[in-house]
Amino acid sequence: MARIIDADGHIVEPRKLWEEYVEPEFRDRVIRIERSREGVDEFWINGERRRGPGGSIVASVIPGGYLSAERTRAAAWEDILPGSWDPHARIKVLDEEGIDAAFLYPSFYLIYGDHEDPRLAVAACRAYNNWMADFCRPYPKRLHGVAPMPIQDVGAAVIEMRRVVKELNFKAVFVRPNPYNHRRLNDPAYDIFWREAQELDIPVAVHSSFGTKMPALGGGPLSAGHLFVSHGLPSFRAAGRLHGCHLRRRPRKVPKAQGRLSRSGCGMGRLLARSHGRPLRENGIDGAMAQKAPD
């Protein structure tokens, strides 16, 4: 019988991640959400506050978060669906939707590449991976975390990859498509990382997102066009570079390298324009595609 697998699910990181799992030395600089005196949940990274588009950052991780100006402005932590952070609630969702297993990526921690300090990046990824391992532990055959790799420090990333595979039983890891500290993924400095992935026989996914300060296509104000360009095309471009690097120019270094391109964003363009265009315009979050979005 065929199995239905969600290959690109997402969780929403709970407060206990940065309050309990992150080492105390780094808690004031890792990605986290804090409630302001005005009662607004705010996004912090590297010790600086970043404002969410249109209001609350929480609107970006709840269904329909941008469908009304009031919801965008006032979305609160309590509005996040339990299946985003509770494994038992997530299993109920999988059962309701007829999904047998899910591979789960972060939400806020997708922009971990903005941690330019290698020690901070390693601490953030290690804490997230420990929490995700605990999240998946009650349902090891159905919930699978995809571990972020801190390639800001390539040697540390190799160590972390070995740890999550051999000790935490992860089935996949991921990196962002953007340049890390000005080095693209096909930089020879990363050869030891790709070789280790080959030895461990672990897939390395490339997953992007909007909201990063890393060099990226589609930088600028959030819009349907920005979502499409910044979320899909960087992965497509990175895949091309990795193909040229490992499958053509340096095949002897990673002889078993294979590439698969899945949902690089192009098929999402019209859907994004339809679903986000009008709500984004109404909330004052505009852009070229949003202006042309069908009603």
N, C-alpha and C positions, 0 to 999 in steps of 0.2 A: 504494500500500500504506500502511495506517495505521502511524504511528510511535508507539511507546510511550515516553512521557516521564515521568520522575520529577520532579515539579514542586516537591517539598519534601524533597530529600535533605540530608544533613548530613555535614560533615567533623568531625574532632577536631583542634584546633590542636596542632601539634608544638612542642616546646621551642624549635626554631630560630626560630619566629616572634618570641618575645619576647627571645631571645638574640641574634638577628642582624638582624631586620627592623625592630624598634622602635628609635628613636633613643635613644642612651645616656642622655640626660637624663631619659627617662620610664620606663626599664626597671624601676625599683623600685616603680612605681605602677600599671603596666598589669595587665590580667588575665593571670595566669600560674599554673603549677603548680610547686610546689617540694617536694622530698622532705625530710621532717623527720629529725632525728637518730634517731628511732625507726623510720625506714623507711616512713613513711606519706606518700603524695602528698597535699599540701594545696593548697587553692585560696586565692589571694591577689588582692586588688583594692584599689586606692587605698591600698596600703601596709598593709592589714589582712587578717588571716586569717579565712576563713569556713569553718566545718566543714560537710562534706557530711552529708546525712541518713543516720543509721545508721552512719557510719564514713567510708570513703574516698569522696572526690568522684568518683573514677574510675568507681565503680559506676554513676553516672548516664549514662555514655556507652558502656557495653558491654552487649551483649545478655544478659539474665538477671542483670543486676548486682544486682537487689534480690530475687532468688528464693531466696536463703539468707542467714542471718545471717552466716555465715563469709565468703561472697563479698562481701557488702556491707561488711564490716569490713576485709577484707584486699585488695580489688581494687587492683591496681597498674598503673602505666603500661604495663608489658609485656603486660598483658591486652588492651589496645586493639587492635582488629582492624586489620591493615595497610591495608585499603581505606579506613580513616578518614583516613589522612594521606599515603598513597602513591598517586599517580594511576594508576600501572600496575596496582597491585593493585585499585584501584577499577574500572578498565575490565574486569578479569576478573570482578568481581562483576556488573557490568552485563550482560556477555555471558552469564553463568550464569543470570541472571534474565530475560533477553530484553528488556532495556531499551535503547533506542536512544540516549537522551541524558538527562542529569540536571542540574537546577538546584540548586546546593549552598549551604546556609546554614551559619553557624558552629554550634558547640555552646557552649563556654564564653564565646565572644565575643558570644553572644546577649544577655548582660546588660551590654553596653557602655554602655547608658544610665545605669548607675550611676556612670559617670565624670562627675561634675558640673563638674569643671574643663574648660572648653571646649578649652583647648590640649591637655590630656591626651586628651580624646575624639578630637580631630582626629588626633593622633599615633597613637593606637591603631587607628583606622579606616584610616588611610593605610597603616600597616604591614601590617594584615591584608589589605587589598585588594592590596597588592604581592605578598604571599605567595600569595594565592589566584590571582592572575594567573599566577604561575609554576607553581602546581599544575595549572591547566587548560591551560597552553600546549602540552603534548605531544599533546593531543586536543581541538583547538579546536572541532570539530563535535559533540563528545559531552559534554564537561564545561564547565559554565557556572557561574561564581560569581555569587552575589547579594550585592552590596556593601552593607555597613552604612554609613549616612550620619550624620555627626556633627552632628545638628541642634541640639546644645547651642550651636553657633555657626552661625547660619543662613547667613551669608555664606560661611563656610568650607565648609559642606555643599554649597552651590551649586558652588563651585570643585572640590570633590572629586568631585561627580557628573559634571561636565564631564570631569574627568581620567579617571575610570574608563570612561566611555563612549567618549571620543574617542581616548585613548591606550592603554587596557588592553582595549578591546573587550568590556566587560561588556554583558550584555543585559538586566539588571534590577538594581535597588537595593532596599534595604528600610530601614524604620524600625520601632521598637517602637510598640505602641498606647498606652503609658503617657505621662503628661505628662513632658516633658523640662524640668527646672528649673522646674516648676510651670506650664508652658504646654502645653495640649492641642494635638493635631494640627490642629484647626480654628482655632487662633489666627491672627489676621491677620498676625502676624509671620512666618508661614511661607508667605505668598502668593508671595514671590519664589522659594521652593524649588519649589512646585507649578508655577509658570509655567515655570521652567527645565526641569522634567521634561517638560512639554508640548512645549517647543521641541526638546528632545533626542529626543522620542518614545520615552521609556524608561518601562517599568512601575515603579511604586513599590509594593512589597509591604509588608504590615503583618504582622509576625511577633512573637509573644510567647514567653514561657517562664516557668517558675517559677524561684525563686532570686533574683529581683531585690529591691532595696530601693526601687525606684521606686513611687510610689503605684499600687496595683493592686487589682482585685477578687481575692478569695480569698487574701489575705495570711494567713500563719499557718503552723502546722506542716505539713510535707509529708504529704499523704494522697492517696488516689485522688480524693477530692472536691476537694482543693486543686489537683491537677493539672488536673482538668477545668475548674474555675472560673478559675484564674489563667492557664491556657494558651489556653482557647478564648474565653471571654466577653469579655475585654478587646479582642480583635481584632474581635469582633462589634460591641461598643459603639463602638469607634473608627471602624469602617466606617460606622455610622449617623451619627456626627458629621460625617465627611467628606462623606457624601452630602448632608446638610443644608447644609453649608458651601458646597460647590463646585457642586452640581447644582441647588440651590434659591436660596440666599441671595446667593451671589457668583458667578454663572455667567459674568459678563462678564470676570472676572479670569482664569479658566481655562476658556475656552469649550469646549474639546475634552475636558474631564474626563469619564471614564467609570469606573464601579466594577464590580468583580466580587467576589463573596463565595465563597470556596472553603475547605472544611474548617475551619469556624470552631470546631469542637470539639464541637458538640452530638451528632454521630453517634459520637463517641468515648466518650461517658459510660459506657455499659454495658460496652464493651470494657475501659476503664480500671478499672472496678470489678472485673471478672473477673480481669484480668491482674495488677493491683497490690494488690487488697484484702487477700487473705490474706497474701501476702509482706510487705506493709507492716505488718500487725498483728503478725506474728511477729517483725519487726525493731524493734518498739516505735515505729513511725512511724504514728500513728493519726489518724483524722478521721471525720467523720460518714458519708461514703460508704463509707470502708473498713470501718466497723463493719457496714454493711448489705450489703456485697459478697457476691454468691452464692458458695457453695463449689463 
